């Protein structure tokens, strides 16, 4: 049985799916008369759209560039999908501005429209991500070794600002399977300064449930002293 190839799409796409689903539910359940909740939910939508815009740029500059260099035209369909996503996101930002400026009694139909637009955006992205995880991966695997793909990934990660990376990890870590989570953090452990990696572990402790956190410590043979309590270990 062949070892699975390196999948550059799987972790970030799991994070995006979880982020999208959570945001759709938040918008669908919002009370437009509650100013604090309204502002918090619109910030959540804005944060999702911002990360989607960044994700498109990362894919274009790193993954699509590698594909087009080896197989011209291989990223064209995804590029067209990204352009459509950009137009959809601009529509949603316009709706968000309308919601913010509307009187409380007039918000319900606008929020319903935003909810449906966001749900359609997520549906389009689910199909788009499936295409990338199948067709794009086959193209990348045909022309690149795992070592070359890992180098592409590392170059991409180096362009992500720390605050954005932390926000991505906040959604990614709970969305991964234990095997994926352990493998990703083992890779990060070997490439990051110890202090920076400790920060990742602190974030993991915040967002993971007790079982997943314990499993992570055991899998990586870690003993970590956390500010909130005594040292934890397997």
N, C-alpha and C positions, 0 to 999 in steps of 0.2 A: 504494500500500500504506500503510495507516494505521500510525502509530507505536504501539507497544505501550503500554497504559495502565500507570500506576504500580501495582505489586502489593505491597501492604504485608505480605502473608503469606509470599511466596516465601522471602526470606532467613532469617527466624526459623524457618520450617518446615524448611528444609534443615538448619539447625543442629540442630533437635530430632530430626530423623530420624537424622542421623549420631550424635548423643549417645545416642539410644535403642538403635540397633543395636550400638554399642560396649559399652553397659552390659549388654545381653542376653548378648552373647558372654562378657563378663567373669564374669557370674553363672553361666553354663552351664559354665564351665571351672574354677570355684573348687575348691580343696581345703579342706574344712572343718576339717582338722587343722592347717592352717597359720594360726596366729593373726594374724600380721601381714598376710598376704594377705587373710584373711577380713575384718579390720577395714577395710582399704583398699577392698575391693570393696563392702562395705556402705556406706561413706562415698560411694562412687561412686553407688550406688543412691539414697541419701539426697539427694545433690546433684541428681540428675536429677529426683526428685520435688519438691524445693524449687523448681527452675526451672519445672517444669510448673505448680505452684501459682501462682507469680508470673505466668507467661504467661497463665493463665486470668484472673487479676485484671486484667492489662493489657488483654486483649481486652475484658473486660466493661466496664471503665471508659471505654475510648476507642472501640474499634470498634463494639461492640454498642450503646453509648449513641448513637453517630451513626446507626446503622441504625434503632434503635427510634424515634428522634426523627423520622425521615423516613418510615419504613414500620413502624408498630407491628406487632409479632409476627414481624418478619423474622429476629430473632436467637433466637427461642424454641427451635428445635430444637437449636441449638448450646449454648444455656444448659442444656438438659436433658442434653446430652452432657457438659458440664462437671460437672454435679452427679454423674453416673455416674462420671466420672473421679475425683472427690473421694472417693467411696465406695470405689473400687478402690484408690486410694492409701492410704487408711486401713487396708484389709486388708493391703496389702503392708508397711506400717509395723509392724503387729501381728506379721506373720511374721518381719520382721527382728528384732524384740525377742525372739521365741522362739528364733531362730537364735543370737543373742548369749548367751542364758542357758542354752542346751542344752550338754550334754557333747559333746565332739568326736565320739564314736562315734554320737551320735543326730542329728547335723546333716545327714547326707546326704539323708534324706527331706524334711527341712524346706527345704533348699536347692533340691531338685528342685521342690518346691511353689512356692517363691519364683520360681524360673526360669520356670515355666509361667505363673504369675500375671503376671509382668513381660512375658512374650512376648504374652499376651492383651491386656495394657494397651497395648503398642505397636501391636498389630493394630487395636485400637479407635481409637487415635489416628491411625493412617494413614488410616482411613476418614473420621474426623472432619476431619482436615486437608484431605483431598481435597474434602470438602463446602465448607469455608471458602474454598478456593482457586478454586472454581467458582461456587457459588451466592452466597456472600457477596461475592465480588469483583464479580459482575454487579450485585448490589444497590448496592454502594458506587459503582461506575462510573456507574450510571444517575442517581445523585443528586449526585455530587461531581466537581468538576474535579480534575485532578492536583495543582494548587496547594493545593486544600483538603485532599486526602488527605495531601499532604506536611506540611501544618500539623498534622493529626491525629497523624501519625507523630512529628513533632518534639515535640509535647506529651507523647506516650507516653514517648519516650526520656528526656525531662527527669525523669521519675519513677523511673528505674532507677538504683539506687545504683552507684557506680563499680566496686565489687568484682563485683557481679552482671554488669555490662556487660562487664567483662574476661573473665569466665568464659564468657559467651555468645559473645563474639568468638573466643575460643580454639577453640570448636567451629564457629562460623559461617564464619570466613575460609577454612579448607581445604575446606569443603563447597560453596562457591559456585563457579560457573564464572568464568573470568578476566574476562569482560565484566561480570558481576554484581559481582565483587570490585572491579574498577577503578571502576565507577560508584558503588558505595557509599562507597569511600574518597575519591573525588573530592568527593562530597557532604559527607562528614565534614570534609574538609580546608577546605571553605568555611565551615563552621559552628562549628568548634572553635578554641580558642586554640592557637597553634603548639606550645606545650609539651605540651598534652594530645594533640594529633595525633601528635607524635613518639612518645608512649607507645604509641599504637595501632600505629604502624609498627614499634616494637620488638617488640610482641606478634606482629605479622604475620611478622616475621623468625623468631621462635621456632617458629611453628606451620606455616609454609609450606615446601614443598620448594624446592630450589635453583631449579628451572625456574620455578615460580610466583612466587617472590620476585623473580627477575630480570625476569620479564614485568611484574610490578607496578611496579618501578622505571622500566622503559622506558615503560610506558603513562602514568605520571604525571610523567615527566621529572624524576625525583628523584635526588639524590645524598645519601646518608645515611651518616654516619660512625657505625659501630657499635662498642660497647665491645670486642667480641671480635676486631676486626681493622680493616683499613684501610677507607677510604671505598669504597662500592660505587656503581656507576652503570651506565647502559645502555651 
